[in-house]
Amino acid sequence: MKGLVKYKAGPGNMEIRDVPEPTPGPGQIKIEVKEAGICGSDLHIYNADIAIAQNPPVITGHEFSGVVAAIGEGVTKFKVGDRVVSEAVYDYCGDCLYCRTGFYNLCINKRSLGYWYDGAFAKYTVVKESNAHILPDNIDFVTGAMLEPLACCTHAIYDCCHIEAGDVVLVPGPGAVGLTAAQVAKAEGATVIVTGTSVDGERLKVAKELGIDYAVNIQEEDVEKLVMDLTDGYGVDVVLECSGSEPGIRQAMQLMKKRGYYVQIGLTGKPITFDIETICYKEPHFSGSMASRYVNWEKGIKLVQSGKVKLSPLVSHHLPLEQWEEAFQMFREKKGMKLILQAPED
């Protein structure tokens, strides 16, 4: 079969190659990939600027849905033909402090699908039974492929901060992750402001169509005045930073209220500078957000089933795997929103 392979360390070094079709071992399931989404971290893997353990040569891709094609010895939770999705984590030790306290997303020995183990930019992939989830019949494969970023957002919101009805939440970065996080915040009863720039015109339009309260082009509108009008001059209760841009991060910190919550979801791909004294003066609950846990997946699935979060409107393009370079370039240039790669039949 063909797969999109990061074949050695360093910038670039990615191409489609003929690779062996995998066979599931004990406790594993083999999945025929139906839909696979491009994540920002896939570009960071390409650029070699991501601090997550990698083991090239490795098939990339970790946001996907599919059908169980074969099961390994001892598998009891799944059968051939089941519709499934899988967490991006592939292996964790189960014994370190983080695993023992339920945060295996932070395991010191964690190894991930598409980074260390062969991922989903191919016709088939193999995952551990324990990392897979049944895809309910009322969730299609396209939406299923977006449950991984949704789980990352539910982790950020339910594990790393606190949102309650009446809060004002700022979401810089109106990409697929930003608009997913914004919908989860709306589901909790918050008033949500999504911000972007002129290049994000179509994305801000989608935000409005999804019912986000305010979709602001910061190059044309005064977002600071809006925030202060909505919050009696205090600033937003919660920041879910999804842009990964230095200007976006700086502005978000300025617009955050004292003792508010700030969660960094977007990756910057490089060191940035900001005024650390803001942390002293404002006493915020300041956190990053890394991947997801089992409970985050279950929460995300329920949010989709209830209709409170809609993911399929975020998909803008379906492209064959062979056009991965075009798709990556579109992502860089913010053309479209969520881009899906489809594996060849062979």
MORAFEN-V311299 format. One record per residue. N is the residue number from 1. SS is DSSP state (2 for helix, 1 for strand, 0 for the rest). OMEGA is omega in radians with two decimals (NA if undefined). Layout:
n = {N & N}
ss = {SS & SS}
omega = {OMEGA & OMEGA}
//
This chain:
n = {1 & 2 & 3 & 4 & 5 & 6 & 7 & 8 & 9 & 10 & 11 & 12 & 13 & 14 & 15 & 16 & 17 & 18 & 19 & 20 & 21 & 22 & 23 & 24 & 25 & 26 & 27 & 28 & 29 & 30 & 31 & 32 & 33 & 34 & 35 & 36 & 37 & 38 & 39 & 40 & 41 & 42 & 43 & 44 & 45 & 46 & 47 & 48 & 49 & 50 & 51 & 52 & 53 & 54 & 55 & 56 & 57 & 58 & 59 & 60 & 61 & 62 & 63 & 64 & 65 & 66 & 67 & 68 & 69 & 70 & 71 & 72 & 73 & 74 & 75 & 76 & 77 & 78 & 79 & 80 & 81 & 82 & 83 & 84 & 85 & 86 & 87 & 88 & 89 & 90 & 91 & 92 & 93 & 94 & 95 & 96 & 97 & 98 & 99 & 100 & 101 & 102 & 103 & 104 & 105 & 106 & 107 & 108 & 109 & 110 & 111 & 112 & 113 & 114 & 115 & 116 & 117 & 118 & 119 & 120 & 121 & 122 & 123 & 124 & 125 & 126 & 127 & 128 & 129 & 130 & 131 & 132 & 133 & 134 & 135 & 136 & 137 & 138 & 139 & 140 & 141 & 142 & 143 & 144 & 145 & 146 & 147 & 148 & 149 & 150 & 151 & 152 & 153 & 154 & 155 & 156 & 157 & 158 & 159 & 160 & 161 & 162 & 163 & 164 & 165 & 166 & 167 & 168 & 169 & 170 & 171 & 172 & 173 & 174 & 175 & 176 & 177 & 178 & 179 & 180 & 181 & 182 & 183 & 184 & 185 & 186 & 187 & 188 & 189 & 190 & 191 & 192 & 193 & 194 & 195 & 196 & 197 & 198 & 199 & 200 & 201 & 202 & 203 & 204 & 205 & 206 & 207 & 208 & 209 & 210 & 211 & 212 & 213 & 214 & 215 & 216 & 217 & 218 & 219 & 220 & 221 & 222 & 223 & 224 & 225 & 226 & 227 & 228 & 229 & 230 & 231 & 232 & 233 & 234 & 235 & 236 & 237 & 238 & 239 & 240 & 241 & 242 & 243 & 244 & 245 & 246 & 247 & 248 & 249 & 250 & 251 & 252 & 253 & 254 & 255 & 256 & 257 & 258 & 259 & 260 & 261 & 262 & 263 & 264 & 265 & 266 & 267 & 268 & 269 & 270 & 271 & 272 & 273 & 274 & 275 & 276 & 277 & 278 & 279 & 280 & 281 & 282 & 283 & 284 & 285 & 286 & 287 & 288 & 289 & 290 & 291 & 292 & 293 & 294 & 295 & 296 & 297 & 298 & 299 & 300 & 301 & 302 & 303 & 304 & 305 & 306 & 307 & 308 & 309 & 310 & 311 & 312 & 313 & 314 & 315 & 316 & 317 & 318 & 319 & 320 & 321 & 322 & 323 & 324 & 325 & 326 & 327 & 328 & 329 & 330 & 331 & 332 & 333 & 334 & 335 & 336 & 337 & 338 & 339 & 340 & 341 & 342 & 343 & 344 & 345 & 346}
ss = {0 & 1 & 1 & 1 & 1 & 1 & 0 & 0 & 0 & 0 & 0 & 0 & 0 & 1 & 1 & 1 & 1 & 1 & 0 & 0 & 0 & 0 & 0 & 0 & 0 & 0 & 0 & 1 & 1 & 1 & 1 & 1 & 1 & 1 & 1 & 1 & 1 & 0 & 0 & 2 & 2 & 2 & 2 & 2 & 2 & 2 & 2 & 0 & 0 & 0 & 0 & 0 & 0 & 0 & 0 & 0 & 0 & 1 & 1 & 0 & 0 & 0 & 1 & 1 & 1 & 1 & 1 & 1 & 1 & 1 & 1 & 0 & 0 & 0 & 0 & 0 & 0 & 0 & 0 & 0 & 0 & 0 & 1 & 1 & 1 & 1 & 0 & 0 & 1 & 1 & 1 & 0 & 0 & 0 & 0 & 0 & 2 & 2 & 2 & 2 & 0 & 0 & 0 & 2 & 2 & 2 & 0 & 0 & 0 & 0 & 1 & 1 & 1 & 0 & 0 & 0 & 1 & 0 & 0 & 0 & 0 & 1 & 0 & 1 & 1 & 1 & 1 & 1 & 2 & 2 & 2 & 1 & 1 & 1 & 0 & 0 & 0 & 0 & 0 & 0 & 2 & 2 & 2 & 2 & 0 & 0 & 2 & 2 & 2 & 2 & 2 & 2 & 2 & 2 & 2 & 2 & 2 & 2 & 0 & 0 & 0 & 0 & 0 & 0 & 0 & 0 & 0 & 1 & 1 & 1 & 1 & 1 & 0 & 0 & 0 & 2 & 2 & 2 & 2 & 2 & 2 & 2 & 2 & 2 & 2 & 2 & 2 & 0 & 0 & 0 & 1 & 1 & 1 & 1 & 1 & 1 & 0 & 2 & 2 & 2 & 2 & 2 & 2 & 2 & 2 & 2 & 2 & 2 & 2 & 0 & 0 & 0 & 0 & 1 & 1 & 1 & 1 & 0 & 0 & 0 & 0 & 0 & 2 & 2 & 2 & 2 & 2 & 2 & 2 & 2 & 0 & 0 & 0 & 0 & 0 & 1 & 1 & 1 & 1 & 1 & 1 & 0 & 0 & 0 & 0 & 2 & 2 & 2 & 2 & 2 & 2 & 2 & 2 & 2 & 2 & 1 & 1 & 1 & 1 & 1 & 1 & 1 & 1 & 1 & 0 & 0 & 0 & 0 & 0 & 0 & 0 & 0 & 0 & 0 & 0 & 0 & 2 & 2 & 2 & 2 & 2 & 2 & 0 & 0 & 1 & 1 & 1 & 1 & 0 & 0 & 0 & 0 & 0 & 2 & 2 & 2 & 2 & 2 & 2 & 2 & 2 & 2 & 2 & 2 & 2 & 0 & 0 & 0 & 0 & 0 & 0 & 2 & 2 & 2 & 1 & 1 & 1 & 1 & 1 & 1 & 2 & 2 & 2 & 2 & 2 & 2 & 2 & 2 & 2 & 2 & 2 & 2 & 0 & 0 & 0 & 0 & 0 & 1 & 1 & 1 & 1 & 1 & 0 & 0 & 0 & 0}
omega = {3.12 & 3.11 & 3.10 & -2.93 & 2.85 & -2.90 & 2.97 & -3.10 & 3.11 & 3.13 & -3.11 & 3.08 & 3.14 & 3.13 & 3.04 & -3.14 & 2.96 & -3.09 & 3.13 & 3.03 & -3.03 & 3.06 & -3.11 & 3.04 & 3.12 & 3.11 & -3.11 & 3.02 & 3.07 & -3.06 & 2.96 & -3.05 & 3.09 & -3.14 & 3.12 & -3.08 & 3.05 & 3.08 & 3.06 & -3.14 & 3.05 & 3.06 & 3.08 & 3.04 & 3.11 & -3.08 & -3.09 & 3.12 & 3.13 & -3.05 & 3.05 & -3.05 & 3.13 & -3.09 & -3.14 & 0.05 & -3.10 & 3.03 & -3.08 & 3.09 & -3.12 & 3.08 & -3.02 & 2.99 & -3.14 & -3.08 & 3.12 & -3.11 & 3.12 & 3.11 & 3.11 & -3.14 & 3.06 & 3.13 & -3.10 & -3.03 & -3.05 & 3.07 & 3.11 & -3.13 & 3.11 & 3.03 & -3.00 & 2.91 & -3.12 & 3.01 & 3.13 & 3.07 & 3.08 & -3.05 & 3.03 & -2.91 & -3.11 & -3.01 & -3.11 & -3.12 & -3.06 & 3.08 & -3.09 & 3.12 & 3.01 & -3.11 & -3.13 & 3.03 & -3.14 & -3.12 & -3.10 & 3.12 & -3.08 & 3.04 & -2.95 & 3.06 & -3.14 & 3.08 & -3.09 & 3.11 & -3.08 & -3.02 & -2.84 & 3.06 & -3.13 & -3.13 & -3.10 & 2.97 & 3.14 & 3.11 & 3.04 & 3.11 & -3.06 & -3.10 & -3.08 & 3.09 & 3.02 & 3.04 & -3.11 & -3.08 & -3.11 & 3.04 & -3.08 & -3.06 & 3.13 & 3.09 & 3.13 & 3.14 & -3.13 & 3.11 & 3.11 & 3.06 & 3.07 & 3.12 & 3.07 & 3.13 & 3.12 & 3.04 & -3.13 & -3.01 & -3.07 & -3.13 & -2.98 & 3.10 & -3.12 & 3.10 & 3.06 & -3.09 & 3.13 & 3.09 & 2.98 & -3.05 & 3.10 & 3.12 & 3.03 & 3.12 & -3.06 & 3.02 & -3.09 & 3.13 & 3.13 & -3.13 & 3.01 & 3.11 & 3.14 & 3.14 & 3.10 & 3.10 & 3.08 & -3.13 & 3.12 & 3.06 & -3.13 & 2.88 & -2.95 & 3.05 & 3.03 & -3.12 & 3.07 & 3.13 & -3.09 & 3.12 & -3.10 & -3.05 & -3.13 & 3.14 & 3.09 & 3.07 & 3.10 & 3.11 & 3.12 & 3.14 & 3.13 & 3.09 & 3.07 & -2.97 & -3.11 & 3.06 & -2.88 & 2.93 & -3.01 & 3.07 & -3.12 & -3.07 & -3.12 & -3.09 & 3.12 & 3.12 & 3.12 & -3.12 & -3.09 & 3.07 & -3.10 & -3.00 & -3.12 & 3.06 & -3.07 & -3.03 & -3.04 & 3.13 & -3.05 & 2.97 & 2.99 & -2.97 & -3.06 & -3.10 & -3.06 & -3.11 & -3.12 & 3.10 & 3.13 & 3.13 & 3.14 & -3.13 & -3.13 & 3.12 & 3.10 & -3.07 & 3.13 & 3.12 & 3.02 & -3.09 & 3.03 & 3.12 & 3.08 & 3.11 & 3.10 & -3.14 & -3.12 & 3.09 & -3.12 & -3.11 & -3.14 & 3.05 & 3.08 & 3.10 & 2.98 & -3.06 & -3.10 & -3.14 & 3.03 & 3.12 & 3.10 & -3.01 & -3.04 & -3.12 & -3.11 & 2.91 & -2.96 & -3.04 & 2.87 & 3.10 & -3.05 & 3.01 & -3.01 & 3.10 & -3.10 & -3.08 & 3.13 & 3.08 & -3.13 & 3.09 & -3.13 & 3.12 & 3.13 & 3.12 & 3.10 & -3.13 & -3.13 & -3.11 & -3.12 & 3.06 & -3.14 & -3.06 & -3.08 & 3.09 & -3.13 & -3.13 & -3.11 & -3.05 & 2.91 & -3.13 & 3.05 & -3.11 & -3.12 & 3.14 & -3.08 & -3.13 & 3.07 & -3.14 & 3.11 & 3.14 & 3.06 & 3.12 & 3.14 & -3.05 & -3.14 & 3.05 & -3.04 & -3.10 & 3.06 & -3.13 & -3.10 & 3.04 & -3.14 & -3.04 & 3.04 & -3.12 & -3.07 & NA}
//
